Amino acid sequence: MASSLNDQPSTVRGGEELDLARLDAYLRQALPALQGSPRLRQFRGGASNLTYQIDYAGRSLVLRRPPFGARHGSAHDMLREAAVMRALAPVYRDVPQVLAVCDDDAVLGCPFYVMQRIDGIILRRELPAGLSLGAAQARRLCLNVLDRLLELHAIDVHAAGLAALDRGDGYVRRQVDGWSERWRRAHTDDAPSFEPVLAWLQARQPARDGAHCVIHNDFRFDNVVLEAADPLRIVGVLDWEMATVGDPLMDLGNALAYWIEADDDAALQAMRRQPTHLPGMLRRDEVVAYYAERSGRAAADFDFYQVQGLFRLAVIAQQIYQRWRAGDARNPEFATLAPLVAGLQRRCLALIDG
């Protein structure tokens, strides 16, 4: 029986409905064992690709598709995401099983894939009602999550069949250049200036990449599924759309962009999207030290990776906000992203100023 703590979908947001008849016809061909009439609901978490649950008699499936209005490309490449997940599944136990991949736009108007539903708890800004964590439990959970990131970075890229994602040396440089260009394309008249941040990143980037590892690129608490019977046990890692091969310290910096501590100021607290403020959770410097000790990778001058991670998050938020302003994204919560972008700019400048 499903726990009341498990993450649950809700009604589909207006403007983000799917053609259920076409989808049902496709799924019955791809998965002939399905029985009963389908019921469609939507997961409200996340701000990029859209995630739905399709319930059949005795079986629930999860569908991932690009946001409406998004251009087909690497940022929302469903076929790539599914291929990465299938390659990782034999070597990384928490990847959901991909059940079907559809590249026929005639079904839903875009590529999509369907995967297994992993029942469990997903932590967002606050703990779900009915769940509490003492300081020792919060610390253990925090370490368990970091250990999953370390395990991912330890995967043999070639053995996993993901060597084709490795574009060679220069990953950090390509990221700085690429996100700078994306920022300029997504800039709106009410967005703050990041030009001082861009100049600092260009000047402070390391001369060479630290390593070439499988990286998630969006590793945070609300992409981790916890077992309801044992909330310290991880049973799934979600949202592999930006996974690639690159510098693992960039992955850690991206993760720390979401890491708000209990004594951070009010502006940072307003940005919090996960419960890293709880007593027992590691502080940002402790996360870096733990990662460096367990991985054996030097984390000197980590300010660069933190600023790059914060800037990257600002670009992602700005891209979504730009789509919302243009009317291509329907989620009313996206209207609140402008203050988030401004807060991330201030956080970058504070780190740069020391």
Secondary structure, DSSP 4 states (H G I P E B T S, - for coil): ---TTS---BSPPTT----HHHHHHHHHHHSTT--S--EEEE----SSSEEEEEEETTEEEEEEEPPTTPPSSGGG-HHHHHHHHHHHTTT-TTSPPEEEEE--HHHHSS-EEEEE----B---SSPPTT----HHHHHHHHHHHHHHHHHHHTS-TTTTT-GGG---S-HHHHHHHHHHHHHHHH--TTSPP-HHHHHHHHHHS-SS-S--EEE-SS--GGGEEEETTEEEEEEEE---TT-EEE-HHHHHHHHHTT---TTS-HHHHHH--S-TTSTTPPPHHHHHHHHHHHH----TTTHHHHHHHHHHHHHHHHHHHHHHHTT----GGGGGHHHHHHHHHHHHHHHHT-
